[in-house]
Amino acid sequence: RFVQKTIDRESVLFTDKNPAYINLEKMVESHIQIKSSKDSTKANLPWVHVAISNLKKNLLGIYHMVSEKHLQNYLNEFVYKLNRRYFGEQLFNRLIIASVYPYVQHYE
């Protein structure tokens, strides 16, 4: 259902060879499956693989059961934390700036 709702039928879709992708070729113009080798995984976008791995561990380890209804909230929280992982001591100041910025912008 997600693919049908979000991806144009005329799209070319590139995925890995995960067996969960059932009948995608019927929903898009072309579905190309590429299995990554260990060498290509290390060379091409290593942080993507690390982030996906961390997300999986986060969802399975902390929440145990993730419903489709709340999945976007879990993903939003993960991305929020991922994007702020290096803020350190500045995290509180950045939070204050982010919460005040929309209101200050109107008065300029």
Buried (B, 14 or more C-beta within 10 A) or exposed (E): EEBEEEEEEEBEBEEEEEEEBEEBEEBBEEBEEEEBEEEEEEEEEEEEEEBEEEBEEBBEEEEEEBEEEEEEEBEEEBEEEBEBEEEEEEEEEEEEEEEEEEEEEEEE
